[in-house]
Amino acid sequence: MDQRLIQDCNIGENLKRLRKKAGFTQLEVSAKLQVMGLPVSREIYAQIESGKHHIKIRVLLGLKRIYKATYEELLEDETGERNIV
């Protein structure tokens, strides 16, 4: 069963912010995900950041590890409020 998070909120800006804070390019992030066994191309990662591609839960967990981020950092909206109930 393929588990995906349906983005009813756009976390792409959070991912972009975290990526830039970590000093990585989209290509570097996709390469790190691929090393973790997650087949995400740079193009797909760009679509995830722009909210045009649904993110798989295991990819979100991989990004959490890469960015050394908390769930709150990944899921908060632009006002700082969490997008989870």
C-alpha angles and dihedrals in degrees: 000000000000110000117205134166110235103220106231083159126040111242091169093100089053090051091048091049092048092047093052091044089054090048096239131138121224088253092054092049092049090049091051090049090050091052086054089056095258111128100217118147123206089253093054091046090052089052090050090053091049093048093243095113128052114239122231115231092237089053090051089051090049091051090049088057095044094050094036085228134156123238088249091058090051097045108033118112126231091276092055093255118133117249092218129088 
